[in-house]
Amino acid sequence: MNILLIVLVFASFLYSDSIDSLLHDYAQESELSKKTKDESAGNLIVYTRDDLERMQVESLKDILKSLRFFQYAENRLAQPDILNQDPLAYYSKGVRIYLDEYELLSSLAGSGLILFGDMEMDFINHVEIYEGFPSFESGVEPATIVIRLYTKDAQHDEGGRVKATIGSHGANKENVYYSSMNDNFAYFFYANRSDDKKDRYKYGAQELKRDLKTDRFFGSLKSENHTVAFHAMKASGDAFLGSAVGSIPKETSKETEYLSLSTNSKLLNDSLTLNLSYINSEANYASEYSVGVPFHSYEQTIKESSFTASLKKVLEFESQTITVGLQYRYKQSDLTDLKFNGVDDNTPQPYKIENIYSVFLEDSLTLNENNLVTISLMNQEYVRKGDVENQNTTQLRLGYIYTNSDWVSKTFISSQEFASEPYMTVSPHYGNTELEPESYTSIFQELSYATPSTLSKIVLGFGENKDTPILIYENNDPSQLKIINGDIDILGYSAAVEFTLYFSQKDKLELKANYIKTESPYGNADTEHYNYVVRVLNTLGKFDIFNELVINTNYSNVDNGYDYSAGVKYSINRDLHLSFKGDNIFNTGLEQSFLNGTVPLRVEVPRVEQRFTLGLEYLF
């Protein structure tokens, strides 16, 4: 590269070009090469710091409700599950959430989405969402969607902020963060308390509730090459329909305590990365019933813990980058503390400990500054303590990326296997220790074109899922639930068209339309639906104005959804800001339908409820 630069400098004198012009051209070449490499990570959706602030994103669901191909949804226990299929199984196990460099993990469900899919976003700087089986560098286990949340830090947010909001039904939230840095290290502390009160729903004589109170603390300490982060959460609220199929509960509750400690170290000129993470959590669920089930009360305590170690080495060559990773994960989950009518169930658990050994290799071959080919291979060995067979899974991903100053074309072909998660195998209600891994093959094509004032994008995808875990009633008996591997393949087709017009540096219009079709004989999954998003962000003087319309059509069992949200933020001065926002203003957003087993009962609730919020924040 040094020789190339000398030649270019010499040539510039021959043609009487200025040094400034030469260096500008050289910088453009370097940036284009970096752009080509960055695009290889997957089908990326980015929400910048400016987007989050002007959209007044209060929780992660504010983003997920308009996600390409998928929309925010919850399961029977009011837990986030964007791939939800009623009634019981958790289908979003392949959706991985990362907070900076460590995964927000549930040992039992396989995905931290179940705990953090509606997390408040006041300490998040920007968001990256990868769809279509992203780069295997993203984690120990395979993923269908990767959501990366990056926290604020002293480099951009030195100082502090306090914020308070009040909303519909008495909902409220208060938080504070403070960050500082010196020559040796930087630190960031954040504390939040929120009371997310929602509408209540009458169903016969029963009242269904989905309220949730959350306390959270996050702190990080960074030096030049090392980071230590601590994360604690305590949440309590209502479990909505509860886990028993066949009756509406009189009362439900759920409580969760979560602690994690993680470290990130970059060594050998940042070519070697070591990540360590420890998580411990405990959840308590309880329900009371009157009639319709063989018991009147249900109580369960679920204990989980995990330890993850990841070592990644990047080898840089002239036209090739090879990344090698060794990863280990220990997962423990205990469901045996279970009572019906106050009496211990005493059902043994097949295994409580799972060890996952993972290795990956990714080779990125730069053909030239415009063309890049990637080959990724990852393998996991799931070793389970107990009388349960181990599982081995393999992932393969091929990618071709073409970029120039205006165009980007990305093609990804993936073949992945997903091991059965512990909740599928050890549950005393419907677990099956003989489950086999499911497999998924997909191809995604993305094409985008950019001008100084527009960005246009097309995304096409096809996927085939084999051996999908499905929930059945054995012998058509609702009391005999069991998860098995389905023997019919599931096919999925998807297409998206997106257009962004930048009126100015602070004003933009986003138009999005996407379509997804699923050919599946199982459950009550939608076979075909369409989603549209119109979003406008404007800044007029001291006012930031946000408008968004999300349209969801052709969903089965529920009416079409028209979710219009809007907000305005006023800067009283540089440090004091007042905001007002309405979500699902006309209360016409997409609803979610829950079938209550074989009993002809149906419960319909909004996926995102109507809400009006008033907020005040002060920077210091």
C-alpha positions in Angstrom: 0.0 0.0 0.0 2.9 2.4 0.7 4.3 1.7 -2.8 0.9 2.4 -4.3 0.8 5.7 -2.5 4.2 6.8 -3.8 3.2 5.9 -7.3 0.0 7.9 -7.0 1.9 10.9 -5.6 4.4 10.8 -8.4 1.6 10.6 -11.0 -0.1 13.5 -9.4 2.9 15.7 -10.1 3.0 14.5 -13.7 -0.6 15.6 -14.2 -0.2 18.8 -12.0 -2.8 17.7 -9.6 -2.7 19.1 -6.1 -1.6 17.0 -3.1 -5.0 17.8 -1.5 -6.9 16.4 -4.4 -4.7 13.3 -4.4 -5.2 12.6 -0.7 -8.9 13.1 -1.1 -9.0 10.4 -3.8 -6.9 8.1 -1.7 -9.2 8.6 1.3 -12.2 7.8 -0.9 -10.6 4.5 -2.0 -9.9 3.5 1.6 -13.4 4.4 2.7 -14.9 2.4 -0.1 -12.8 -0.7 0.8 -14.0 -0.4 4.4 -17.6 0.1 3.2 -17.3 -3.2 1.2 -16.1 -5.1 4.3 -18.7 -3.5 6.6 -21.6 -4.6 4.3 -20.5 -8.2 4.6 -22.0 -8.5 8.2 -25.5 -9.1 6.9 -28.8 -7.3 6.0 -28.4 -4.3 8.2 -30.9 -1.9 9.7 -29.5 1.1 11.6 -31.1 3.5 14.0 -28.7 6.3 14.7 -28.5 8.4 17.9 -30.4 11.1 16.0 -33.1 8.7 14.9 -33.6 7.4 18.5 -33.9 10.9 20.0 -36.2 12.5 17.4 -38.4 9.4 17.2 -38.6 9.5 21.0 -37.8 5.8 21.3 -38.8 4.9 24.8 -38.5 1.1 24.6 -37.2 -1.5 22.2 -40.7 -2.3 21.1 -40.9 1.2 19.5 -38.4 -0.1 16.9 -39.6 -3.7 16.7 -43.2 -2.8 15.9 -42.0 -1.5 12.5 -39.2 -4.0 11.9 -38.8 -5.3 8.3 -40.6 -8.7 7.9 -41.3 -9.1 11.7 -43.4 -7.1 14.2 -43.4 -6.9 17.9 -45.6 -9.5 19.6 -46.0 -11.1 23.0 -46.7 -14.6 24.3 -49.3 -15.7 26.8 -47.2 -14.5 29.7 -46.8 -11.0 28.2 -43.2 -11.7 27.3 -41.7 -10.3 24.0 -41.8 -12.9 21.3 -41.8 -11.4 17.8 -42.1 -14.9 16.1 -44.9 -15.8 18.5 -47.3 -18.7 17.7 -49.9 -19.3 20.4 -50.2 -21.1 22.8 -47.0 -22.1 24.7 -43.7 -22.7 22.9 -41.2 -19.8 22.7 -40.4 -19.3 19.0 -38.0 -16.4 19.1 -35.1 -18.4 20.4 -32.9 -17.4 17.4 -33.3 -13.7 18.0 -30.1 -12.6 19.8 -29.8 -9.3 21.7 -26.4 -7.8 22.5 -25.7 -5.0 24.9 -22.3 -3.7 23.6 -20.1 -6.8 23.3 -22.0 -9.3 25.5 -25.2 -11.2 24.9 -28.4 -10.7 26.9 -29.1 -14.3 27.5 -31.8 -16.6 28.9 -30.3 -20.1 29.5 -33.8 -21.7 29.3 -35.4 -19.8 26.3 -32.2 -19.4 24.3 -32.8 -15.7 23.7 -32.6 -12.7 25.9 -35.5 -11.2 23.9 -37.9 -12.8 26.4 -36.5 -10.5 29.1 -35.3 -7.5 27.1 -37.5 -7.2 24.1 -39.4 -4.2 25.6 -36.4 -2.7 27.6 -36.2 1.0 28.0 -33.8 2.7 25.6 -32.7 5.8 27.5 -29.1 4.6 27.9 -28.7 3.4 24.3 -26.7 5.4 21.8 -27.6 3.6 18.6 -29.0 0.3 17.3 -27.9 -2.2 14.6 -30.3 -5.0 13.6 -29.1 -7.8 11.3 -31.5 -10.0 9.5 -31.0 -13.0 7.2 -28.5 -15.0 9.3 -25.8 -12.5 10.1 -22.1 -13.0 10.5 -21.2 -15.8 12.9 -18.9 -13.4 14.7 -22.2 -12.3 16.4 -22.2 -15.1 19.0 -21.7 -18.6 20.4 -25.0 -20.0 19.0 -26.7 -19.5 15.6 -29.1 -16.6 15.1 -31.9 -15.6 12.7 -31.9 -12.0 13.8 -29.2 -10.1 15.8 -30.1 -6.9 17.7 -27.0 -5.0 18.8 -27.6 -2.2 21.4 -24.7 0.2 22.0 -24.7 2.1 25.2 -23.8 5.8 25.6 -20.3 6.6 26.8 -18.2 9.4 28.0 -16.7 10.1 24.6 -20.0 11.4 23.3 -22.0 12.0 26.5 -19.6 13.4 29.2 -21.8 14.8 31.9 -25.2 13.7 33.1 -28.9 13.7 32.3 -32.0 13.2 34.3 -35.3 12.3 32.7 -38.9 11.7 33.8 -42.0 10.8 31.8 -45.7 10.3 32.7 -48.2 8.5 30.5 -51.6 6.9 30.0 -53.1 4.7 32.8 -50.6 6.3 35.3 -47.5 4.9 33.6 -44.3 6.6 34.6 -40.5 6.3 34.2 -37.6 8.1 35.8 -33.9 7.6 35.1 -30.5 9.3 35.4 -27.1 8.7 33.8 -23.7 10.2 34.3 -20.4 9.8 32.4 -16.9 11.1 32.7 -13.4 10.4 31.4 -9.8 11.2 32.1 -6.5 10.2 30.5 -6.7 6.6 31.9 -10.3 5.5 31.8 -13.9 6.5 31.3 -17.0 5.4 33.2 -20.8 5.4 32.6 -23.5 4.8 35.1 -27.3 4.5 34.5 -30.2 3.9 36.8 -33.9 3.6 35.8 -37.2 3.0 37.4 -40.3 2.4 35.3 -43.9 1.5 35.9 -45.4 0.4 32.6 -49.1 0.4 33.3 -51.4 -0.8 30.5 -55.1 -1.1 29.7 -57.0 -4.0 31.3 -59.2 -6.4 29.4 -62.4 -8.0 30.6 -63.0 -11.6 29.6 -66.1 -12.9 31.2 -65.8 -12.4 34.9 -62.0 -12.2 34.8 -59.8 -9.1 34.2 -56.6 -9.6 32.3 -53.6 -7.4 33.1 -50.1 -6.8 31.6 -48.6 -4.2 33.9 -44.8 -4.4 34.5 -42.5 -2.5 37.0 -38.8 -2.5 36.2 -35.7 -1.3 38.1 -32.4 -1.3 36.2 -28.8 -0.4 36.8 -26.0 -0.4 34.3 -22.4 0.7 34.7 -19.3 0.4 32.6 -15.7 1.2 33.2 -13.4 1.5 30.1 -9.7 1.9 29.6 -7.9 2.0 26.2 -8.1 -1.8 25.7 -10.4 -3.1 28.5 -14.0 -2.7 29.5 -15.9 -4.0 32.5 -19.7 -3.8 32.6 -22.3 -4.6 35.3 -26.0 -5.0 34.6 -28.8 -5.5 37.2 -32.5 -5.7 36.7 -35.5 -6.4 38.9 -39.0 -6.7 37.3 -42.4 -7.6 38.6 -45.8 -7.6 37.0 -48.7 -9.5 35.6 -48.4 -12.8 33.6 -51.5 -12.0 31.5 -53.1 -15.4 30.4 -50.6 -17.5 32.4 -49.2 -20.8 31.1 -52.2 -23.1 31.7 -54.2 -23.7 28.5 -58.0 -24.2 28.9 -59.0 -21.6 31.5 -58.7 -17.8 32.1 -56.8 -17.1 35.4 -58.3 -15.0 38.1 -54.9 -13.6 39.0 -51.3 -13.9 37.6 -47.9 -12.6 38.6 -44.3 -12.8 37.5 -41.1 -11.6 39.0 -37.6 -11.6 37.6 -34.1 -10.7 39.1 -31.2 -10.5 36.7 -27.5 -9.9 37.3 -24.6 -9.9 34.9 -20.9 -9.1 34.9 -18.9 -8.9 31.6 -15.5 -8.0 30.4 -14.1 -7.1 27.0 -10.3 -7.0 26.2 -8.6 -6.1 23.0 -5.0 -7.3 22.7 -2.2 -7.5 20.1 -3.1 -4.2 18.3 -6.8 -5.1 18.6 -6.4 -8.3 16.6 -7.2 -10.5 19.5 -10.5 -10.1 21.5 -11.4 -11.8 24.7 -15.0 -11.6 26.0 -16.1 -13.0 29.3 -19.7 -12.9 30.7 -21.5 -14.3 33.7 -25.3 -14.1 34.1 -27.5 -15.2 37.0 -31.3 -14.8 37.0 -34.3 -16.1 38.9 -38.0 -15.9 37.8 -41.1 -16.6 39.8 -44.5 -17.2 38.2 -47.9 -17.7 39.9 -51.5 -18.1 38.7 -54.8 -18.7 40.4 -57.8 -20.2 38.7 -61.5 -20.9 39.5 -62.7 -23.6 37.1 -61.6 -25.2 33.9 -58.2 -26.7 35.0 -57.4 -29.7 37.2 -55.7 -27.3 39.8 -56.6 -24.0 41.4 -53.1 -22.5 41.9 -49.8 -22.8 40.1 -46.4 -21.5 41.4 -43.0 -22.0 39.8 -39.5 -20.7 40.4 -37.0 -20.9 37.5 -33.3 -20.4 38.3 -30.8 -19.8 35.5 -27.2 -19.0 35.2 -24.6 -18.9 32.4 -20.9 -18.3 31.8 -19.6 -17.4 28.3 -16.0 -17.1 27.1 -15.1 -16.0 23.6 -11.7 -15.7 22.1 -11.5 -14.2 18.6 -8.3 -13.6 16.4 -8.3 -11.5 13.3 -5.5 -12.2 10.7 -5.0 -9.4 8.1 -3.4 -10.1 4.8 -3.1 -8.0 1.7 -6.4 -9.0 0.2 -7.8 -11.4 2.8 -9.0 -11.2 6.3 -9.4 -14.5 8.3 -11.2 -14.5 11.6 -11.0 -17.5 13.9 -13.0 -17.9 17.1 -13.1 -20.3 20.0 -16.1 -20.0 22.3 -17.5 -21.8 25.3 -20.8 -21.4 27.1 -22.0 -23.0 30.3 -25.8 -22.9 30.8 -27.7 -24.0 33.9 -31.5 -24.0 34.3 -33.7 -25.5 37.1 -37.5 -25.8 36.8 -38.1 -28.3 39.5 -39.4 -25.8 42.1 -43.0 -26.3 40.9 -46.2 -26.4 42.9 -49.9 -27.2 42.1 -52.4 -26.3 44.8 -49.4 -25.7 47.1 -48.1 -29.2 46.7 -44.7 -30.0 45.2 -44.9 -31.5 41.7 -41.7 -33.6 42.2 -41.3 -34.2 38.5 -37.6 -34.9 37.8 -35.7 -32.8 35.3 -33.8 -34.7 32.6 -30.8 -32.4 32.8 -30.0 -29.0 34.3 -26.5 -28.3 32.9 -25.5 -27.7 29.3 -22.0 -27.1 28.0 -21.6 -25.6 24.5 -18.3 -25.7 22.7 -18.2 -23.6 19.5 -15.6 -22.8 16.9 -15.9 -20.6 13.8 -13.9 -19.5 10.9 -14.7 -16.6 8.6 -12.6 -15.8 5.5 -13.2 -12.5 3.7 -11.5 -12.3 0.4 -11.2 -8.9 -1.2 -11.2 -9.3 -5.0 -10.7 -5.5 -5.4 -12.1 -2.4 -3.6 -15.5 -3.1 -5.0 -15.9 -6.9 -4.6 -15.7 -9.1 -1.6 -16.4 -12.8 -1.0 -17.0 -14.3 2.4 -17.1 -17.9 3.6 -18.1 -18.6 7.2 -18.2 -21.9 9.0 -19.3 -22.6 12.6 -19.8 -25.7 14.6 -21.3 -26.4 18.1 -21.2 -29.3 20.3 -24.0 -29.3 23.0 -23.0 -31.5 25.9 -25.9 -32.1 28.3 -25.5 -33.5 31.8 -28.0 -36.3 32.4 -29.5 -39.1 30.4 -30.0 -37.0 27.3 -28.2 -37.3 23.9 -25.7 -34.6 23.0 -26.4 -32.5 19.9 -24.0 -31.3 17.2 -24.9 -28.4 14.9 -23.2 -26.8 11.9 -23.6 -23.5 10.2 -22.4 -22.5 6.8 -22.7 -19.0 5.2 -21.5 -17.8 1.8 -21.6 -14.1 0.8 -20.8 -11.9 -2.1 -20.8 -8.1 -1.8 -20.4 -5.5 -4.5 -20.1 -1.8 -3.8 -19.3 1.4 -5.6 -19.9 5.0 -4.6 -23.7 4.6 -5.4 -24.6 0.9 -5.4 -24.4 -2.0 -3.0 -25.4 -5.5 -3.8 -25.3 -8.3 -1.1 -26.0 -12.0 -1.6 -26.0 -14.4 1.3 -26.6 -18.2 1.2 -26.9 -19.9 4.6 -27.4 -23.3 5.9 -27.9 -23.5 9.7 -28.9 -26.0 12.4 -30.5 -25.0 15.7 -30.2 -27.3 18.7 -33.3 -27.8 20.8 -33.4 -25.3 23.7 -33.8 -26.5 27.3 -37.4 -25.3 27.7 -38.3 -27.7 24.8 -36.7 -30.7 26.3 -36.9 -30.4 30.1 -40.3 -28.9 30.7 -42.5 -31.2 32.8 -45.6 -30.1 30.9 -44.6 -30.6 27.2 -40.8 -31.3 27.0 -39.3 -34.0 24.8 -35.8 -35.2 25.4 -35.7 -36.9 22.0 -36.0 -33.7 19.9 -33.6 -33.4 17.0 -32.0 -30.1 15.9 -34.0 -28.1 13.3 -32.4 -26.9 10.1 -32.9 -23.8 8.0 -31.6 -23.0 4.5 -32.0 -19.5 3.1 -30.9 -17.1 0.4 -31.1 -13.3 0.7 -30.5 -10.7 -1.9 -30.2 -7.0 -1.1 -29.7 -4.2 -3.6 -29.4 -0.5 -2.6 -28.8 2.7 -4.5 -27.7 6.0 -2.9 -27.6 9.6 -4.2 -26.8 12.7 -2.1 -30.5 13.0 -1.2 -32.0 9.5 -1.5 -31.5 5.9 -0.5 -33.4 3.1 -2.3 -33.3 -0.5 -1.2 -34.8 -3.9 -2.3 -34.5 -7.1 -0.1 -35.6 -10.5 -1.3 -35.5 -13.7 0.7 -36.4 -17.4 0.6 -36.1 -19.9 3.4 -36.8 -23.6 4.1 -37.2 -24.9 7.6 -37.0 -28.6 8.4 -37.7 -30.6 11.6 -39.4 -27.5 13.2 -40.4 -28.0 16.8 -44.2 -27.9 17.1 -46.6 -28.3 20.0 -49.2 -31.0 19.7 -52.0 -32.6 21.8 -51.2 -36.3 22.1 -54.3 -38.4 21.3 -56.2 -35.1 20.9 -56.1 -34.7 24.7 -55.5 -31.0 25.8 -53.9 -32.3 29.0 -51.2 -34.2 27.1 -49.1 -31.5 25.4 -45.8 -32.4 23.8 -43.2 -30.7 21.5 -42.2 -32.8 18.5 -40.2 -32.3 15.3 -42.6 -31.5 12.5 -42.4 -33.8 9.5 -43.5 -31.2 7.0 -41.1 -28.5 5.8 -42.0 -24.9 6.3 -41.3 -22.5 3.4 -41.0 -18.7 3.7 -40.9 -16.0 1.1 -40.1 -12.4 1.8 -39.7 -9.1 -0.2 -39.1 -5.5 0.9 -38.9 -2.2 -0.9 -37.6 0.9 1.0 -37.0 4.5 0.0 -35.6 7.4 2.0 -35.6 11.0 0.9 -33.4 13.5 2.8 -34.9 16.9 2.5 -31.9 18.4 4.4 -29.4 17.4 7.0 -32.2 17.3 9.6 -35.3 16.2 7.6 -36.1 12.9 6.0 -39.0 10.8 4.7 -38.9 7.0 4.9 -41.3 4.8 2.9 -41.2 1.0 3.5 -43.2 -1.9 2.2 -42.6 -5.5 2.9 -44.3 -8.8 2.3 -43.9 -12.2 3.9 -45.5 -15.5 3.0 -45.3 -18.7 5.0 -46.3 -22.1 3.8 -46.9 -24.0 7.0 -49.6 -26.5 8.2 -48.8 -25.9 11.9 -50.5 -23.7 14.5 -52.4 -20.6 13.6 -49.5 -18.9 11.9 -50.3 -16.3 9.3 -49.8 -17.6 5.8 -49.3 -14.2 4.1 -49.3 -10.6 5.2 -48.1 -7.1 4.1 -46.6 -4.3 6.2 -46.1 -0.7 5.3 -44.3 2.1 7.1 -44.4 5.9 6.5 -42.0 7.9 8.7 -41.2 11.6 8.7 -38.5 13.3 10.8 -38.4 17.1 10.8 -36.5 19.8 12.7 -38.0 23.3 12.7 -36.1 25.7 14.9 -36.2 24.3 18.4 -38.8 21.7 17.5 -38.1 18.0 16.5 -41.2 16.5 15.0 -41.9 12.8 14.4 -44.7 11.2 12.5 -45.1 7.5 11.7 -47.8 5.3 10.2 -47.4 1.5 10.4 -50.0 -0.5 8.4 -50.3 -4.3 8.8 -52.7 -6.1 6.6 -53.9 -9.6 5.8 -53.2 -11.1 9.2 -55.4 -14.0 10.1 -58.0 -13.9 13.0 -57.6 -10.1 13.5 -58.5 -6.9 11.6 -55.9 -4.9 9.7 -53.8 -2.6 11.9 -53.2 1.1 11.3 -50.8 2.4 14.0 -50.3 6.1 13.8 -47.8 7.6 16.2 -46.5 11.2 16.5 -44.3 13.2 18.7 -42.8 16.7 19.2 -39.7 17.6 21.2 -39.0 21.2 22.2 -35.6 22.5 23.3 -36.4 25.1 25.9 -32.6 25.7 26.0 -29.5 23.7 25.3 -29.9 21.6 28.5 -33.7 21.4 29.0 -36.1 19.6 26.7 -39.8 18.9 26.8 -41.4 16.2 24.8 -44.9 14.8 24.0 -45.6 11.6 22.1 -48.6 9.5 21.2 -48.3 5.8 20.3 -51.1 4.1 18.3 -53.0 7.4 18.7 -56.3 6.2 17.2 -56.2 2.8 18.9 -56.4 1.1 15.5 -53.0 -0.8 15.6 -52.6 -4.5 14.9 -54.1 -6.7 17.5 -52.9 -10.2 18.6 -55.3 -13.1 18.9 -54.8 -15.8 21.5 -56.6 -19.1 21.2 -57.3 -20.8 24.6 -56.5 -24.4 23.6 -59.3 -26.5 22.4 -61.9 -24.4 24.3 -63.6 -22.0 21.9 -62.3 -18.9 23.6 -60.4 -16.1 22.0 -58.6 -13.2 23.5 -57.6 -10.2 21.4 -55.3 -7.4 22.6 -53.2 -4.7 20.9 -49.6 -5.6 20.2 -48.7 -2.0 21.0 -51.3 -0.2 23.1 -52.5 3.3 22.7 -50.4 5.6 24.9 -49.7 9.3 25.4 -46.5 10.3 27.1 -45.2 13.6 28.4 -41.5 13.8 29.2 -38.9 16.3 30.6 -35.1 15.9 30.5 -32.3 18.0 31.8 -28.6 17.8 30.9 -25.9 18.8 33.2 
